Amino acid sequence: MNHFSIRDIENLSGIKAHTLRVWEQRFKFMCPRRKAGNHRFYDNDDLKFILRIAYLYNKGYKISRIATLTEQEIHNLAVDVKYDRENHDIFVNWLMEASIDFDQKRFENIFRTAENTLGYEELVLKVVFPLLNKIGMLWLTGRVIPAHEHFASSFISSQMIIAIDKLNAPEQDNPRKVLLFAPHGEYHEIPLLFMWYLLKKNGIPVAYLGINTDIEVVEQYCYRQQVSELYFYMITNLVNCNLCDYVADLSARLPGKQIYFSGSNTCQVRVKPQNVTVLKSRSEILSFSGSEPVYS
């Protein structure tokens, strides 16, 4: 059983900690247990309950009405929703619940429903990435064990590989060929797989080196095979490595290649070599992949 602080609940539900305290005092529900130092803590069931309340609240239900409902009635209202392209947040919450419970069958069913409702690209952008951000946040703070992240990411990765395999192979005379990799120390593969999917969908050939790739491997490949661009993605901090130094080293080794990268650590790079481009926004990433930057 996991224990969550009120700040964890705030980050996951989007409801401010102050608001949660007010609701607790005024309506006498969502009352957490307390540790010896009188600090609130919440368990798995509390988190799922608050996620459902947050969903209803954000859909226009007044908290005074929600407070009069039983837990089963709240559950029924949160489940009995219309599936449409604007309802991606409910899929995030449901997948979060299934991940915390390690409920494989439910996770798969929700994933399929979300894909059929939103389409594959919106599923990844508006459901998968927000879900992994939430789970990753809890993992980094020690609120969930790594198994929760692996539970979700392993299934999502397998589905991405299937989606990539279903796409038609690009024409080899395309002037672009993109080398995809994640640097040494980076083990998050899903953003890299999604870029592979987008490039292949748009007819752009890809060479895929995968995660945790040494810079020497990247250099050797580029000297032996023709590629027009390199793209890497980084979320975690490189072990014993400064990102600015890494980008400068990669640029110096491959001065004739255009290098692109994105990820949560892009803000660390203040000075970029001339052949390096940082893709900071979703629209820039989609444009690089040959997709129309239509998603907000």
ROSEDO-318853 format. One record per residue: residue number from 1; residue in one letter; x negated, y negated, z negated of N, C-alpha, C, O in turn. Coordinates in pm, whole numbers, plus 50000, padded with zeros to 5 digits. Each point is the difference from the previous one (the first is absolute). Last residue first. Layout:
% ROSEDO-318853
RODO resi resn   n.u   n.v   n.w  ca.u  ca.v  ca.w   c.u   c.v   c.w   o.u   o.v   o.w
RODO  NUM    a     X     Y     Z     X     Y     Z     X     Y     Z     X     Y     Z
...
% end
This chain:
% ROSEDO-318853
RODO resi resn   n.u   n.v   n.w  ca.u  ca.v  ca.w   c.u   c.v   c.w   o.u   o.v   o.w
RODO  296    s 50239 47858 52950 49963 49893 49908 49919 50056 49886 49958 49926 49911
RODO  295    y 50082 50251 50615 50040 50025 49863 49951 49887 49910 49889 49950 50014
RODO  294    v 50025 50097 50464 50137 49960 49976 50041 50016 49855 50107 49952 49961
RODO  293    p 49475 50063 50398 50006 49965 49857 50137 49951 49959 50019 49881 49973
RODO  292    e 49826 50484 50420 50055 49867 49985 50009 49969 49851 50054 50081 49924
RODO  291    s 49568 50258 50260 50143 49992 49968 50043 49854 49994 49918 49911 49979
RODO  290    g 49628 50269 50083 50075 49991 50124 50150 49994 49980 50076 50004 50097
RODO  289    s 49557 49994 49570 50038 50135 50043 50074 50001 50133 50029 50107 50054
RODO  288    f 49842 49483 49736 49879 50075 50033 50034 50139 50055 49932 50050 50090
RODO  287    s 50419 49688 49745 49950 49946 50127 49876 50075 50043 49985 50032 50118
RODO  286    l 50192 50065 49459 50085 50054 50105 49954 49952 50138 50003 50077 50096
RODO  285    i 49778 49747 49528 49972 50144 50011 50080 50062 50113 49948 50079 50078
RODO  284    e 50136 49472 49814 49868 50013 50063 49962 50147 50019 49942 50036 50102
RODO  283    s 50457 49861 49667 50015 49970 50142 49866 50012 50073 49997 50044 50115
RODO  282    r 50013 50010 49415 50063 50114 50067 50011 49973 50150 49978 50091 50081
RODO  281    s 49629 49654 49665 50146 50008 49994 50051 50123 50073 49929 50060 50081
RODO  280    k 49599 49833 49887 50054 49972 49867 50151 50021 49989 50050 50032 49892
RODO  279    l 49484 50110 50388 50144 50000 50027 50072 49986 49866 50013 50097 49925
RODO  278    v 49471 49770 50266 50081 50049 49889 50147 49988 50038 50046 49893 50038
RODO  277    t 49471 50154 50257 50129 49933 49984 50076 50065 49884 50013 50123 49995
RODO  276    v 49451 49838 50251 50089 50059 49900 50126 49916 49986 49993 49877 49989
RODO  275    n 49594 50029 50271 50071 50112 50063 50096 50072 49903 50044 50111 50027
RODO  274    q 49676 49512 49840 50077 49957 50117 50083 50113 50061 50106 49974 50057
RODO  273    p 49783 50028 49412 49921 49996 50124 50090 49975 50120 50121 50018 49992
RODO  272    k 50021 49806 49519 50010 50116 50088 49906 49982 50119 49991 49891 50056
RODO  271    v 50121 49928 49403 49929 49970 50124 49998 50126 50086 49958 50106 49955
RODO  270    r 50283 49917 49647 50005 49855 50022 49936 49960 50133 50050 49912 50069
RODO  269    v 50188 50536 49677 49906 49963 50106 50015 49852 50033 50099 49958 50060
RODO  268    q 50182 50272 49625 49864 49994 49947 49900 49949 50103 49893 49950 49964
RODO  267    c 50578 50142 50119 49975 49866 49946 49859 49986 49944 49952 49888 49978
RODO  266    t 50231 50529 50185 49950 49912 50106 49967 49860 49949 49916 49931 50058
RODO  265    n 50268 50489 49719 49875 49935 49960 49946 49903 50105 49888 49952 49986
RODO  264    s 50513 50331 50059 50021 49908 49888 49875 49925 49959 50009 49900 49929
RODO  263    g 50056 50263 50587 50011 50063 49868 50005 49895 49891 49982 49881 50025
RODO  262    s 49803 50187 50518 50107 49944 49919 50004 50075 49868 49926 50097 49979
RODO  261    f 49748 49809 50515 50036 50073 49879 50110 49927 49925 50021 49880 50018
RODO  260    y 49641 50162 50475 50120 49949 49934 50022 50078 49871 49973 50120 49993
RODO  259    i 49631 49773 50422 50034 50072 49877 50119 49930 49935 49999 49879 49979
RODO  258    q 49711 50175 50519 50095 49918 49926 50053 50082 49882 50049 50111 50017
RODO  257    k 49456 49945 50236 50135 50051 49978 50086 49896 49926 49951 49927 49914
RODO  256    g 49565 50051 50191 50077 49991 50123 50143 50047 49987 50073 50003 50100
RODO  255    p 49592 50007 49541 50026 49861 50040 50084 49986 50126 50061 49896 50022
RODO  254    l 49814 50461 49596 50078 50012 50124 50036 49861 50053 50118 49964 50005
RODO  253    r 49613 50089 49603 49972 50129 50063 50067 50011 50137 49948 50066 50090
RODO  252    a 50132 49553 49639 49861 50000 50045 49964 50130 50072 49923 49999 50096
RODO  251    s 50506 49959 49704 49988 49908 50113 49858 50002 50058 49983 49999 50122
RODO  250    l 50102 50243 49483 50067 50064 50113 49987 49914 50126 49977 50053 50109
RODO  249    d 49859 49764 49489 49918 50114 50042 50060 50068 50123 49928 50030 50096
RODO  248    a 50317 49623 49698 49880 49946 50065 49911 50112 50053 49944 49989 50110
RODO  247    v 50433 50129 49637 50042 49945 50129 49879 49946 50077 49989 50020 50121
RODO  246    y 49935 50132 49441 50037 50112 50087 50037 49950 50139 49956 50056 50100
RODO  245    d 49955 49630 49560 49876 50065 50046 50032 50114 50097 49929 50020 50098
RODO  244    c 50432 49765 49698 49933 49907 50092 49874 50062 50057 49971 49988 50119
RODO  243    l 50259 50250 49546 50070 50003 50128 49935 49907 50102 49988 50035 50117
RODO  242    n 49747 50221 49489 50069 49873 50016 50063 49998 50140 49933 50031 50099
RODO  241    c 49928 50398 49564 49986 49935 50131 50083 49872 50004 50117 50000 49961
RODO  240    n 49870 50384 49709 49865 49943 50011 49977 49932 50135 49891 50008 50057
RODO  239    v 50540 50225 49975 49913 50031 49888 49860 49944 50026 49937 50032 50101
RODO  238    l 50527 49754 50097 49894 50095 50032 49908 50020 49880 49964 49904 49931
RODO  237    n 50560 49967 50028 49868 49939 50006 49895 50106 50031 50001 50108 49942
RODO  236    t 50511 49949 50237 49920 50006 49878 49867 49928 50019 49956 49976 50112
RODO  235    i 50331 50029 50258 50082 49959 49886 49914 49993 49875 49998 49899 49931
RODO  234    m 49937 50096 50645 49945 50024 49867 50092 49943 49893 50041 49884 50004
RODO  233    y 49868 50264 50564 50096 49953 49901 49944 50029 49862 49944 50107 49976
RODO  232    f 49875 49830 50581 50003 50073 49873 50094 49930 49903 50031 49881 50012
RODO  231    y 49803 50146 50551 50096 49953 49900 49984 50085 49875 49998 50123 50006
RODO  230    l 49745 49731 50504 50003 50080 49878 50105 49941 49907 50018 49879 49994
RODO  229    e 49889 50119 50582 50022 49933 49872 49991 50100 49886 50018 50121 50019
RODO  228    s 49892 50003 50434 50006 49855 50020 50009 49924 49868 49952 49888 49988
RODO  227    v 49801 50599 50162 50118 49944 49933 49997 49849 50020 49893 49940 50007
RODO  226    q 49829 50547 50159 50043 49865 50036 50126 49962 49922 50102 50068 50010
RODO  225    q 49483 50272 49834 50130 49998 50067 50042 49855 50024 49966 49910 49923
RODO  224    r 49618 50196 49867 50016 50118 50085 50130 50000 50081 50010 50069 50102
RODO  223    y 49857 49591 49578 49888 50008 50093 50017 50116 50098 49940 49999 50108
RODO  222    c 50378 49931 49543 50007 49889 50096 49885 50003 50100 50016 49953 50113
RODO  221    y 49997 50363 49530 50109 50024 50096 50001 49891 50107 50014 50029 50119
RODO  220    q 49680 49926 49525 49962 50107 50091 50108 50027 50105 49970 50023 50117
RODO  219    e 50121 49664 49537 49897 49950 50091 49963 50106 50104 49989 49969 50119
RODO  218    v 50307 50155 49537 50064 49904 50089 49900 49951 50105 50032 49994 50119
RODO  217    v 49800 50273 49542 50084 50081 50089 50068 49910 50102 50007 50033 50119
RODO  216    e 49746 49765 49536 49911 50062 50099 50077 50084 50101 49964 50007 50117
RODO  215    i 50253 49799 49507 49977 49902 50105 49908 50055 50108 50010 49961 50117
RODO  214    d 50318 50358 49594 49873 49929 49984 49977 49907 50118 50039 50031 50113
RODO  213    t 50446 50137 49699 49904 50016 50109 49874 49917 49975 50009 49879 49979
RODO  212    n 50464 50229 49805 49871 50024 49933 49888 50024 50101 49926 50097 49990
RODO  211    i 50541 49978 50238 49966 49928 49877 49857 50032 49955 49937 50094 50048
RODO  210    g 50201 49946 50486 50062 50032 49871 49945 49921 49884 49931 49899 50018
RODO  209    l 50000 50122 50491 49898 50058 49913 50052 50030 49860 49940 50077 49926
RODO  208    y 50254 49845 50609 50035 49996 49858 49892 50072 49918 49981 50121 50011
RODO  207    a 50143 49615 50488 49906 50096 49942 50015 49989 49849 49986 49892 49943
RODO  206    v 50360 49963 50490 49945 49988 49866 49896 50108 49977 50017 50115 50042
RODO  205    p 50295 49598 50380 49925 50116 49951 49932 49971 49865 49959 49887 49972
RODO  204    i 50502 49892 50221 49860 49964 49979 49925 50121 49944 50036 50048 49893
RODO  203    g 50459 49878 50209 49916 50045 50110 49853 49970 49987 49928 50001 50100
RODO  202    n 50455 49928 49586 49984 49893 50097 49898 50033 50109 49954 49912 50072
RODO  201    k 50136 50391 49571 50132 49968 50054 49991 49896 50110 50078 50003 50095
RODO  200    k 49532 50101 49663 50036 50107 50094 50136 49973 50063 50019 50024 50119
RODO  199    l 49838 49676 49548 49913 49992 50117 50039 50105 50104 50012 49969 50119
RODO  198    l 50211 50040 49465 50036 49881 50077 49918 49991 50128 50054 49972 50107
RODO  197    y 49845 50378 49586 50133 50018 50059 50034 49882 50091 50045 50020 50113
RODO  196    w 49563 49949 49636 49984 50099 50107 50133 50020 50072 50005 50005 50123
RODO  195    m 50001 49731 49494 49937 49928 50111 49980 50094 50119 50020 49960 50115
RODO  194    f 50138 50234 49496 50104 49917 50061 49944 49918 50115 50066 49982 50103
RODO  193    l 49640 50279 49637 50085 50084 50084 50108 49918 50070 50033 50026 50115
RODO  192    l 49700 49754 49571 49920 50034 50118 50079 50088 50096 49992 49981 50122
RODO  191    p 50199 49904 49458 49993 49882 50090 49921 50028 50127 50033 49948 50107
RODO  190    i 49988 50410 49571 50128 49970 50064 49995 49873 50087 50050 50004 50113
RODO  189    e 49590 50192 49595 50003 50031 50143 50126 49950 50071 49998 49980 50121
RODO  188    h 49650 49948 49429 50138 49977 50040 50011 50014 50152 49941 49921 50074
RODO  187    y 49646 50102 49662 50069 50127 50022 50147 49982 50037 50071 50099 50018
RODO  186    e 49399 49653 49944 50143 49970 50021 50071 50128 50041 49968 50061 50102
RODO  185    g 49557 49924 49825 50063 49960 49874 50148 49965 50012 50068 49982 49900
RODO  184    h 49632 49972 50528 49963 50088 49890 50059 49947 49869 49983 49882 49966
RODO  183    p 50280 49948 50460 49861 50005 49952 49979 50101 49887 50095 50048 49938
RODO  182    a 50261 50005 50466 50000 49934 49870 49860 50013 49942 49942 50109 50007
RODO  181    f 50262 49892 50532 49933 50065 49888 50027 49922 49873 50042 49885 50003
RODO  180    l 50031 50137 50589 50064 49981 49870 49923 50075 49892 49959 50114 50021
RODO  179    l 49980 49673 50512 49947 50094 49903 50059 49967 49863 49984 49888 49951
RODO  178    v 50192 50016 50579 49977 49950 49865 49950 50112 49910 50058 50109 49995
RODO  177    k 49988 49718 50548 49989 50123 49923 49956 49958 49860 49893 49942 49983
RODO  176    r 50289 49814 50521 49980 50001 49856 49984 50143 49948 50070 50091 50045
RODO  175    p 50015 49817 50417 49873 49933 49965 49973 49996 49850 49886 49981 49958
RODO  174    n 50385 50409 50318 50029 49878 49927 49869 49933 49959 49912 50068 49947
RODO  173    d 50148 50364 50277 49940 49886 50071 50034 49866 49934 49966 49894 50053
RODO  172    q 50204 50541 49799 49860 49983 49964 49932 49885 50074 49890 49959 49962
RODO  171    e 50634 50106 49866 49920 50014 50122 49854 49968 49968 49970 49899 49935
RODO  170    p 50349 50292 49669 49974 49879 50080 49920 50034 50127 49930 50101 50006
RODO  169    a 50421 50243 49748 49858 49963 49999 49978 49876 50086 50057 49991 50109
RODO  168    n 50414 50109 49637 49927 50033 50123 49856 49952 49990 49972 49894 49943
RODO  167    l 50305 50238 49609 49986 49893 50098 49924 50049 50123 49915 50089 49990
RODO  166    k 50159 50172 49607 50114 50000 50090 49988 49896 50112 50067 50010 50102
RODO  165    d 49615 50034 49534 49987 50112 50094 50113 50000 50103 49980 50049 50111
RODO  164    i 50026 49638 49531 49893 49969 50095 49992 50107 50109 49985 49970 50118
RODO  163    a 50311 50105 49525 50049 49892 50087 49896 49962 50105 50036 49975 50115
RODO  162    i 49840 50339 49557 50100 50059 50089 50051 49894 50099 50014 50028 50119
RODO  161    i 49703 49826 49544 49923 50080 50096 50095 50067 50101 49969 50008 50119
RODO  160    m 50223 49756 49524 49936 49908 50096 49923 50076 50106 50004 49965 50118
RODO  159    q 50189 50274 49525 50102 49955 50093 49944 49903 50103 50043 49999 50115
RODO  158    s 49676 50153 49538 50033 50113 50089 50104 49959 50103 49994 50043 50116
RODO  157    s 49893 49645 49549 49890 50020 50095 50032 50111 50100 49976 49986 50120
RODO  156    i 50324 49940 49524 50008 49892 50098 49891 50016 50105 50025 49980 50119
RODO  155    f 49974 50320 49518 50114 50024 50089 50007 49895 50109 50022 50032 50117
RODO  154    s 49648 49913 49557 49971 50121 50079 50114 50031 50096 49976 50037 50115
RODO  153    s 50059 49598 49572 49915 49972 50116 49973 50123 50085 49985 49989 50121
RODO  152    a 50276 50039 49467 50065 49920 50104 49914 49989 50125 50048 50019 50112
RODO  151    f 49774 50219 49522 50128 50061 50033 50066 49926 50115 50045 50061 50096
RODO  150    h 49564 49764 49704 49972 50107 50096 50128 50068 50046 50012 50040 50116
RODO  149    e 50020 49631 49549 49962 49939 50126 49974 50107 50106 50041 49984 50115
RODO  148    h 50056 50167 49455 50116 49931 50055 49968 49937 50135 50078 50010 50095
RODO  147    a 49578 50199 49645 50085 50095 50071 50123 49933 50061 50048 50045 50104
RODO  146    p 49630 49729 49606 49974 49999 50144 50088 50094 50080 50022 49979 50119
RODO  145    i 50181 49826 49430 49882 50078 50031 49977 49999 50151 50094 49977 50076
RODO  144    v 50136 49615 49643 50034 50129 50059 49870 50073 50031 49895 49937 50015
RODO  143    r 50071 49660 49762 50137 50031 49958 50050 50130 50062 50091 50064 49945
RODO  142    g 49476 49672 50098 50004 50120 49917 50140 50040 49957 50015 50082 49910
RODO  141    t 49821 49555 50392 50017 49961 49860 50012 50120 49908 50017 49984 49879
RODO  140    l 49938 50077 50591 49886 49920 49960 50009 49957 49854 49897 49983 49935
RODO  139    w 50467 50252 50260 49883 50087 49988 49880 49922 49949 49928 50047 49912
RODO  138    l 50470 49722 50187 50013 50078 49877 49879 50089 49978 49954 50018 49887
RODO  137    m 50066 49737 50511 49993 49907 49888 50006 50074 49867 49925 49969 49908
RODO  136    g 50146 50271 50491 49860 49967 49981 49978 49905 49884 49901 50011 49928
RODO  135    i 50539 50092 50204 49937 50117 49937 49853 49972 49972 49949 50036 49894
RODO  134    k 50285 49631 50338 50054 50016 49864 49933 50115 49927 49959 49987 49884
RODO  133    n 49932 49942 50569 49950 49889 49918 50046 50014 49856 49923 49977 49907
RODO  132    l 50244 50324 50412 49862 50033 49961 49937 49888 49918 49918 50026 49912
RODO  131    l 50518 49898 50259 50000 50113 49907 49859 50030 49951 49978 50012 49879
RODO  130    p 50078 49661 50462 50043 49953 49867 50000 50111 49895 49964 49976 49885
RODO  129    f 49928 50160 50558 49897 49914 49940 50044 49939 49867 49921 50002 49905
RODO  128    v 50397 50270 50333 49881 50075 49960 49897 49911 49933 49954 50032 49890
RODO  127    v 50447 49761 50279 50026 50098 49896 49872 50066 49951 49971 49998 49880
RODO  126    k 50047 49667 50471 50091 49947 49899 50032 50097 49887 50060 49962 49900
RODO  125    l 49635 50134 50481 49973 49863 49957 50083 49957 49880 49950 49931 49911
RODO  124    v 50114 50505 50291 49864 49986 49946 49978 49862 49940 49949 49988 49889
RODO  123    l 50466 50094 50321 49984 50090 49886 49863 49981 49935 49990 49987 49879
RODO  122    e 50098 49799 50525 50056 49928 49887 49994 50085 49874 49983 49947 49890
RODO  121    e 49874 50258 50505 49911 49890 49965 50052 49919 49882 49923 49963 49912
RODO  120    y 50341 50408 50262 49873 50040 49939 49914 49881 49956 49947 50001 49889
RODO  119    g 50593 49979 50100 49902 50020 50105 49863 50017 49938 49977 49957 49887
RODO  118    l 50450 49988 49872 49918 49883 50029 49917 50012 50126 49962 49899 50059
RODO  117    t 50342 50454 49780 50071 49873 49985 49920 49883 50053 50054 49913 50069
RODO  116    n 49771 50533 49920 50113 49998 50092 50073 49866 49998 50056 49957 50100
RODO  115    e 49592 50113 49591 49947 49997 50136 50113 49992 50103 49991 49924 50096
RODO  114    a 50124 50127 49450 49945 49867 50024 49947 49988 50143 50019 49898 50065
RODO  113    t 50132 50523 49792 50112 49907 50011 49951 49860 50032 50058 49932 50084
RODO  112    r 49618 50397 49828 50067 50025 50128 50116 49902 50022 50017 49947 50110
RODO  111    f 49763 50038 49474 49909 49957 50107 50066 50016 50136 49994 49910 50084
RODO  110    i 50226 50263 49541 50008 49853 50003 49914 49945 50113 50041 49908 50071
RODO  109    n 49938 50555 49854 50133 49962 50049 50015 49849 50011 50054 49949 50099
RODO  108    e 49548 50229 49710 50008 50027 50144 50134 49956 50057 50005 49941 50108
RODO  107    f 49936 50030 49426 49910 49906 50068 50011 50016 50151 50013 49902 50072
RODO  106    r 50214 50406 49655 50067 49871 50004 49915 49896 50073 50052 49919 50077
RODO  105    k 49760 50507 49857 50115 50008 50089 50071 49866 50013 50035 49958 50110
RODO  104    q 49600 50083 49582 49959 50009 50139 50119 49997 50096 49998 49927 50099
RODO  103    d 49897 49888 49403 50114 50068 50063 49977 50003 50152 50038 49907 50071
RODO  102    f 49718 49900 49514 49940 50105 50085 50109 50083 50068 49988 50123 50009
RODO  101    d 50066 49470 49711 50052 50130 49958 49935 50118 50073 50030 50115 49970
RODO  100    i 49854 49437 50135 49975 50011 49857 50046 50135 49947 49939 50056 49909
RODO   99    s 50148 49840 50543 49857 50016 49977 49970 50021 49852 49921 50086 49964
RODO   98    a 50521 49816 50173 49964 50136 50038 49851 50026 49976 49963 50112 49963
RODO   97    e 50198 49450 49963 50058 50094 49903 49957 50143 50031 49958 50073 49910
RODO   96    m 49923 49599 50399 49925 49981 49876 50048 50098 49894 49920 50062 49931
RODO   95    l 50313 49913 50471 49875 50073 50017 49912 49988 49877 49927 50093 49965
RODO   94    w 50469 49659 50038 50031 50144 49997 49874 50084 50016 49983 50101 49932
RODO   93    n 49981 49426 50105 50034 50041 49864 50024 50150 49991 49953 50065 49907
RODO   92    v 49973 49748 50519 49878 49989 49918 50028 50050 49859 49922 50078 49944
RODO   91    f 50442 49888 50345 49916 50115 50034 49870 49999 49919 49952 50105 49957
RODO   90    i 50338 49530 50009 50056 50115 49929 49920 50126 50031 49985 50087 49914
RODO   89    d 49905 49507 50308 49956 50002 49860 50058 50117 49922 49935 50050 49908
RODO   88    h 50179 49846 50558 49876 50074 49981 49958 50009 49853 49932 50096 49962
RODO   87    n 50471 49727 50315 50004 50067 49870 49872 50076 49969 50003 50102 49930
RODO   86    e 50147 49659 50480 49968 49902 49896 49988 50065 49863 49973 49931 49901
RODO   85    r 50152 50304 50503 49862 49953 50016 49960 49898 49895 49881 49970 49985
RODO   84    d 50492 50400 49893 49982 49911 50113 49858 49946 49998 49923 50029 49909
RODO   83    y 50454 50309 49808 49867 50002 50060 49997 49905 50119 50072 50021 50097
RODO   82    k 50240 49963 49448 50002 50014 50145 49856 49997 50051 49924 49910 49967
RODO   81    v 50225 50270 49535 49970 49879 50076 50003 50031 50148 49984 50116 50040
RODO   80    d 50058 50127 49478 50106 49983 50099 49981 49868 50075 50077 49905 49981
RODO   79    v 49631 50213 49663 49988 50104 50102 50098 49978 50113 49970 50027 50116
RODO   78    a 50027 49690 49504 49871 49984 50065 49981 50102 50113 49928 49973 50096
RODO   77    l 50461 50048 49631 50002 49877 50080 49870 49984 50079 50002 49959 50116
RODO   76    n 50027 50402 49580 50091 50020 50113 50004 49877 50092 49999 50014 50122
RODO   75    h 49755 49961 49471 49937 50093 50095 50086 50015 50124 49948 49994 50112
RODO   74    i 50233 49765 49537 49891 49923 50062 49930 50085 50105 49970 49953 50110
RODO   73    e 50351 50260 49631 50065 49905 50092 49895 49915 50072 50013 49972 50119
RODO   72    q 49840 50320 49544 50044 50076 50116 50066 49909 50103 49981 50018 50120
RODO   71    e 49890 49800 49465 49881 50033 50078 50038 50076 50127 49940 49980 50105
RODO   70    t 50433 49699 49710 49923 50110 49943 49879 50026 50090 49993 49953 50113
RODO   69    l 50236 49552 49847 50007 50129 50067 49921 50106 49924 49904 49969 49930
RODO   68    t 50126 49550 49974 50121 50071 49955 50009 50142 50056 50086 50078 49959
RODO   67    a 49563 49608 50157 49986 50038 49860 50120 50076 49947 49990 50071 49899
RODO   66    i 50001 49736 50540 49917 50120 49993 49992 50052 49857 49998 50121 49976
RODO   65    r 50220 49469 50099 50080 50114 50044 49920 50129 49989 50051 50103 49955
RODO   64    s 49732 49499 49940 50106 50020 49902 50091 50116 50038 50051 50071 49913
RODO   63    i 49608 49777 50381 49946 50085 49894 50106 50026 49892 49998 50105 49935
RODO   62    k 50131 49814 50583 49965 49922 49881 49954 50093 49889 50053 50110 49983
RODO   61    y 49903 49977 50557 50076 50038 49881 49954 49914 49883 49880 49984 49977
RODO   60    g 49921 50001 50473 50109 49909 49966 50086 50039 49881 50090 49925 49963
RODO   59    k 49494 50274 50237 50106 50009 50101 50124 49920 49961 50102 50007 50068
RODO   58    n 49517 50035 49646 49954 49930 50119 50103 50005 50114 49993 49921 50094
RODO   57    y 50097 50317 49507 49992 49858 49968 49960 49919 50124 50057 49894 50027
RODO   56    l 49939 50577 49999 50136 49947 49997 50001 49849 49976 50077 49927 50062
RODO   55    y 49505 50289 49922 50055 50008 50134 50141 49940 50004 50030 49918 50087
RODO   54    a 49756 50123 49498 49939 49893 50079 50057 49999 50142 50025 49894 50057
RODO   53    i 50103 50457 49658 50061 49874 49957 49946 49884 50085 50077 49914 50045
RODO   52    r 49729 50503 50021 50137 50000 50051 50071 49870 49963 50073 49943 50081
RODO   51    l 49496 50126 49750 49993 49983 50145 50140 49995 50062 50025 49922 50091
RODO   50    i 49935 50180 49453 49981 49857 50025 49986 49972 50149 50044 49895 50047
RODO   49    f 49993 50556 49813 50122 49929 49963 49988 49851 50035 50093 49942 50055
RODO   48    k 49527 50332 49993 50099 50030 50104 50130 49923 49975 50061 49949 50094
RODO   47    l 49603 50016 49577 49959 49936 50124 50103 50022 50110 50037 49906 50070
RODO   46    d 50023 50315 49519 50025 49856 49988 49966 49928 50130 50074 49913 50045
RODO   45    d 49823 50543 49925 50144 49980 50014 50036 49853 49988 50088 49951 50072
RODO   44    n 49458 50173 49856 50042 50023 50139 50148 49970 50021 50037 49933 50096
RODO   43    d 49778 49814 49486 49958 50127 50058 50054 50015 50142 50055 49905 50056
RODO   42    y 49788 49660 49596 50108 50063 50076 49946 50133 50056 49881 50013 50027
RODO   41    f 50004 49589 49553 49954 50091 50104 50120 50073 50059 50100 50022 49932
RODO   40    r 49741 49515 49726 50096 50082 50073 49928 50100 50090 49892 49972 50052
RODO   39    h 49908 49831 49479 49999 49977 50144 50099 50095 50068 50005 50119 49970
RODO   38    n 49861 49850 49549 50127 49940 50043 50003 49965 50148 50086 49924 50043
RODO   37    g 49567 50327 49707 49980 49855 50000 50120 49923 50048 49990 49880 50028
RODO   36    a 50013 50597 49969 49976 49957 49862 49981 49849 49990 50040 49939 49901
RODO   35    k 50244 50205 50514 49883 50059 49939 49980 49943 49860 50077 49915 49954
RODO   34    r 50405 50137 50318 49890 49913 49965 49887 50078 49935 50022 50096 49926
RODO   33    r 50432 49960 50449 49940 50038 49872 49882 49910 49973 49957 49925 50088
RODO   32    p 50454 49887 50212 49887 50093 50001 49962 50045 49860 50045 49942 49900
RODO   31    c 50426 49889 50353 49918 49977 49882 49885 50102 49995 50024 50120 49989
RODO   30    m 50368 49767 50326 49861 50010 50042 49905 49979 49882 49892 49943 50017
RODO   29    f 50563 49852 49868 49970 50119 50077 49859 49989 50058 49938 49894 49993
RODO   28    k 50339 49765 49754 49973 50121 49920 49986 50126 50085 50048 50107 49962
RODO   27    f 50031 49402 50142 50092 50104 50040 49976 50135 49932 50074 50095 50021
RODO   26    r 49666 49497 49886 50137 49954 50022 50098 50113 50024 50113 49997 49952
RODO   25    q 49410 50081 49982 50058 49936 49882 50148 49968 50019 50081 50018 49909
RODO   24    e 49672 50170 50453 49996 50094 49887 50071 49941 49878 50077 50069 49932
RODO   23    w 49859 49659 50444 50104 50100 50024 50008 50099 49884 50109 50040 49957
RODO   22    v 49542 49648 50032 50129 49933 49980 50115 50099 50018 50093 50003 49920
RODO   21    r 49472 50147 50174 50018 49980 49855 50135 49936 49970 50068 50038 49905
RODO   20    l 49807 50012 50547 50026 50132 49940 50025 49987 49849 50088 50066 49945
RODO   19    t 49775 49550 50287 50139 50034 50033 50037 50135 49939 50111 50015 49948
RODO   18    h 49441 49846 50014 50087 49915 49918 50147 50033 50022 50078 50006 49905
RODO   17    a 49602 50203 50367 49999 50055 49864 50091 49920 49908 50071 50055 49916
RODO   16    k 50037 49960 50612 49903 49942 49909 50013 50059 49859 50109 50035 49956
RODO   15    i 50005 50221 50508 50072 49924 49897 49899 49950 49897 49924 50079 49945
RODO   14    g 49968 50213 50425 50018 49863 50046 50078 49914 49903 50024 49882 50027
RODO   13    s 49813 50599 49958 50142 49970 50025 50022 49862 50061 50102 49975 50063
RODO   12    l 49456 50195 49821 50066 50102 50082 50143 49964 50037 50046 50035 50108
RODO   11    n 49681 49684 49610 49936 50012 50130 50073 50097 50091 50007 49978 50121
RODO   10    e 50146 49969 49430 50016 49875 50075 49944 50014 50141 50065 49962 50097
RODO    9    i 49862 50389 49604 50140 49998 50044 50028 49875 50081 50072 50005 50100
RODO    8    d 49507 50029 49699 50013 50100 50106 50141 49997 50058 50018 50000 50121
RODO    7    r 49907 49738 49506 49938 49939 50118 50003 50097 50118 50020 49959 50114
RODO    6    i 50124 50186 49464 50102 49912 50058 49943 49928 50124 50076 49965 50090
RODO    5    s 49713 50508 49804 50018 49877 49926 50107 49915 50065 50045 50030 50111
RODO    4    f 49911 50523 49896 49982 49878 50075 50019 49880 49908 50088 50000 49914
RODO    3    h 49805 50576 50089 50044 49884 49924 49965 49874 50079 49889 49986 50050
RODO    2    n 50206 50576 50074 49921 49878 50010 50060 49890 49911 50121 49997 49977
RODO    1    m 49875 50571 50008 50085 49881 50000 49912 49876 50000 49910 49987 49917
% end
